[in-house]
Amino acid sequence: MTDLTDLGVAAIRDGVAKGDFTAVEVAEAFNANVAAAAALNAFIVTTPEKAIEAAQATDARRAAGQPLGKMGGVPIGMKDLFATHGVQTTAASHILEGFTPEYESTVSQNLWNAGAGMLGKLNLDQFAMGSSNETSYFGNVISPWRRNDGGNAALAPGGSSGGSSTAVAARLAPAATGTDTGGSIRQPAAFTGISGIKPTYGRCSRWGIVAFASSLDQAGPMARDVRDCAIMLEAMAGFDPKDATSLDLPVPQWEAGLSGDLSGRRVGVPAEYRMDGMDADVAASWDQGIAWLKDAGAEIVEISLPHTKYALPAYYIIAPAEASSNLARYDGVRYGLRELPAKESGGGAGLQDMYAATRAAGFGAEVKRRIMIGTYVLSAGFYDAYYTQAQKVRTLIAQDFNSAFSACDVILAPTAPTAAFGLGEKSDDPLAMYLNDVFAVPASLAGLPAMSVPAGLNREGLPLGLQIIGKAFDEQGVLNAGLAIEQRARFSARPERWW
């Protein structure tokens, strides 16, 4: 029999429904892979018993002739940004270490209702702030990929959803949840040779997800292929009255609507994404993607997104500003870490001293950097000069996309400017790290659906991703263009097991 851990969401769901194998057998196989992969550091907490419990419930429903649900029998990894009832939720930060919610996030509850089980809570960049999964209090996540030059340098799995991307690429889970604020689903998917989609802002509830930047954060699926992403997104999405930004719209049947035939569709290619000094392999991959979509029946049109060059600086004003507000709640009073000033330091014992000691010990360097940037741009005298201007730029970027979509249906671009880089190669240079988001941030600022699909390997044998950006609410168009690329790329490469 095929190794069950080689199967994706659709194959597991359908195989369990047909009785080819049991959900418990699937859960046991993935639990074993998770236990054997500690070297990757993909999980902060493992919950093998939760996976088995959900699998037993699925097998019981099948035996009783009851519906199994969209994700029936599929065990998944849960990014540790989603609150899970009775299971530690930390956002990969010391300040929340030991926090066990008494409630369940809407997205995770939707998945459990659809028949999925939880293999564990996945590692990430602390509070989702990072592009390499090097800011976690619980240590770096390591990509399962290696360069083909014979070296064994540890590579970044992307961020912030690096635990999710590593778990799926290494066959520790058939799929995982991610969150995307400025590329945190798409960039790690590209780095590890998997698929991931950020839906339209508001498509998935943010209730119960630890907040980074509330006007940007959006949950989405990460999986082996486009169909699996469509299935999982159907289970995750839906209106939630507990989230004021939730879209009150029916959830489309994205899996049933999948088609790689793009006849009559127009694909835009933005001139501004062709940057000086662009990585040659990334540029070649983009050109290949254009040829594939043309082969699928699409018409290729040149478009302009003139304010693209301002997207990154605008994002790194807006996101830290919202983070500085959201993270003010972590004060050591109500939950999580509490630190008191050391007596020998001469510190006092007042409330402000406790706040300061708790936040100094609890937040990592990158989180502190972004809180300080955010507090600065929101402060008196600088609010209009920075935050107000960035919001105006955000509006211009959204208008650019609206104008472009009058000439095309979807947009094709690279997902990231390079393939995966080595851990430690960029961690000392925050600006170089932030540039990883250059292709992903514009769609986030505009709240548009965007997806990364694997398109091939670079000269070092590392995955490259192509990004499809769609109109608001048109996840189907994004998924279909992704499927057209997937069918032609025939990406089947996987990392050789070394862990």
C-alpha positions, 0 to 999 in steps of 0.5 A, spaced: 500 500 500 502 507 498 505 510 504 499 514 507 503 520 508 505 521 501 497 522 500 494 529 500 487 532 503 483 529 497 486 522 497 486 521 504 478 524 504 476 520 499 480 513 501 477 514 508 470 515 505 471 509 500 474 504 506 481 503 502 484 505 509 481 508 516 482 515 519 486 512 525 491 509 520 492 515 517 493 519 523 498 514 526 502 514 520 502 522 520 503 522 528 509 517 527 512 522 522 511 528 526 515 524 532 521 522 528 522 529 525 524 533 531 530 536 528 526 540 523 523 544 529 516 545 526 512 543 532 511 547 538 506 542 541 504 535 538 497 533 540 497 525 537 492 524 542 487 529 538 489 526 531 487 519 534 481 522 537 478 525 531 480 519 526 476 515 531 470 519 530 471 519 523 471 512 523 465 511 527 461 516 523 463 512 516 461 505 520 454 508 522 453 511 514 453 518 516 457 524 512 464 525 514 465 532 512 469 536 507 476 534 511 473 527 514 479 523 516 484 528 514 489 530 520 492 537 519 498 542 523 495 548 526 499 554 526 500 556 533 497 563 532 490 560 532 487 559 539 485 552 541 481 550 547 485 546 552 492 546 548 497 551 549 497 557 544 503 562 544 504 565 537 511 563 538 513 568 544 515 567 551 510 572 553 504 567 552 508 561 554 503 557 558 497 560 555 491 555 554 485 558 551 478 556 554 475 557 547 477 555 540 478 560 534 473 560 529 477 557 523 480 551 527 473 550 529 470 550 522 476 545 520 474 540 526 467 541 524 469 538 517 472 532 520 479 534 520 484 532 526 490 536 529 497 533 529 499 539 533 501 546 534 506 549 528 512 553 530 512 560 526 516 567 527 514 570 533 507 574 533 507 572 525 513 577 525 518 575 520 520 572 513 525 566 515 522 563 522 528 565 525 524 570 531 521 564 534 522 564 542 522 556 541 527 556 536 528 556 528 524 552 524 529 548 519 527 547 511 527 540 509 530 542 503 538 542 502 542 546 496 544 541 491 552 543 492 553 538 497 553 542 503 548 541 508 547 549 510 540 549 514 535 553 510 529 558 512 522 555 510 520 562 509 515 566 514 512 567 518 508 560 517 515 556 516 512 551 521 506 550 516 511 550 510 516 545 513 510 540 516 507 540 509 513 539 505 516 534 509 510 529 509 509 531 517 502 533 515 498 533 508 496 540 510 496 546 515 493 552 516 497 559 515 496 566 516 498 572 511 499 579 513 504 581 508 506 574 504 506 569 510 503 564 507 505 565 500 513 566 501 514 560 505 509 556 500 514 558 495 520 556 499 518 549 500 515 547 494 508 547 496 501 551 495 498 556 499 492 561 498 491 568 502 483 569 500 480 575 500 480 579 506 474 577 511 473 571 507 476 567 513 474 569 520 480 572 524 476 571 531 481 567 536 487 568 531 492 572 535 493 579 532 499 582 528 496 587 524 488 587 524 487 590 517 491 585 513 491 579 517 488 573 513 488 565 515 488 561 509 490 553 507 497 551 505 497 544 502 501 539 497 497 542 491 491 547 488 485 542 489 487 540 496 488 548 498 481 549 495 478 543 499 481 546 505 479 553 504 472 551 503 472 548 510 475 554 513 471 560 510 465 563 512 461 568 515 462 569 523 458 575 527 464 575 532 469 578 527 466 585 524 471 584 518 468 578 516 464 577 509 457 576 510 457 571 503 456 564 502 462 560 501 463 558 494 464 551 492 471 552 489 473 544 489 467 543 484 469 549 480 476 547 479 478 548 471 485 549 468 482 551 462 483 559 461 480 560 454 477 567 454 481 569 460 486 575 460 492 574 465 496 581 467 503 581 467 506 587 471 511 591 468 513 594 475 515 587 478 521 586 473 526 589 477 533 591 476 538 585 478 532 580 478 534 573 480 535 570 473 532 563 475 526 567 478 525 571 472 526 565 467 521 561 472 516 567 471 517 567 463 515 560 463 509 561 467 507 566 462 508 561 457 504 555 461 498 560 462 498 562 454 498 554 453 492 554 457 488 558 453 489 565 456 491 572 453 497 575 456 497 583 457 502 588 459 499 592 465 502 597 470 501 598 477 505 604 478 505 605 486 508 598 487 515 601 489 511 604 495 508 598 497 513 595 502 515 602 505 507 603 506 506 596 509 512 597 514 509 603 517 501 600 517 503 593 520 508 595 525 503 601 527 497 596 528 502 591 531 504 596 537 496 597 538 494 590 538 500 588 542 499 593 548 494 588 551 500 583 553 502 587 560 503 581 565 497 582 568 491 578 565 495 572 562 501 569 560 508 571 562 509 576 568 516 579 570 518 583 576 524 588 576 530 585 579 532 588 586 539 589 584 537 593 578 534 598 582 528 598 579 521 599 583 516 595 584 510 599 581 505 597 575 509 601 570 516 597 572 512 590 572 509 592 565 516 594 563 520 588 565 514 583 563 515 586 556 522 586 556 523 579 557 517 577 553 518 580 547 523 578 542 528 583 538 524 583 532 517 584 535 520 590 539 523 593 533 516 593 530 513 595 536 517 601 537 517 603 529 509 602 530 509 607 536 513 612 533 509 613 527 503 613 531 506 618 536 504 626 536 507 630 530 509 624 526 502 620 525 500 625 519 507 624 516 507 617 516 501 613 518 496 618 514 501 618 508 502 610 508 494 609 508 493 614 502 499 610 499 495 604 500 489 607 497 493 608 491 495 601 490 488 598 491 486 603 485 492 601 481 489 594 482 482 596 480 485 599 474 489 593 472 483 588 473 479 592 467 484 589 462 485 582 465 482 577 470 488 575 474 495 577 475 501 573 474 508 575 478 513 571 482 512 570 489 519 571 492 525 575 489 529 569 491 529 561 493 530 560 500 536 563 503 540 560 509 538 561 516 543 567 519 544 569 512 539 575 513 538 576 520 543 581 521 540 586 516 532 587 517 532 591 511 534 585 507 529 581 510 523 585 509 525 585 502 523 578 501 516 581 501 516 585 496 512 581 491 507 579 496 505 585 500 501 589 494 496 584 494 495 584 502 495 592 502 489 591 497 486 585 501 486 581 494 486 573 494 493 571 492 496 564 491 503 561 490 504 554 486 510 551 485 513 552 478 520 548 478 527 548 481 533 553 481 540 552 479 541 550 486 535 545 486 531 549 491 523 550 489 521 557 486 514 559 486 509 563 482 504 568 484 497 569 482 493 575 484 485 575 483 480 580 484 476 581 490 472 575 492 475 571 486 478 565 489 476 561 484 479 565 478 486 564 482 485 557 484 484 555 476 490 559 474 494 556 479 491 549 477 493 551 470 500 552 472 500 546 476 498 541 470 504 544 466 509 545 471 508 537 473 512 539 480 514 533 483 520 534 487 521 533 494 526 534 499 530 528 500 530 525 508 536 527 512 532 529 519 
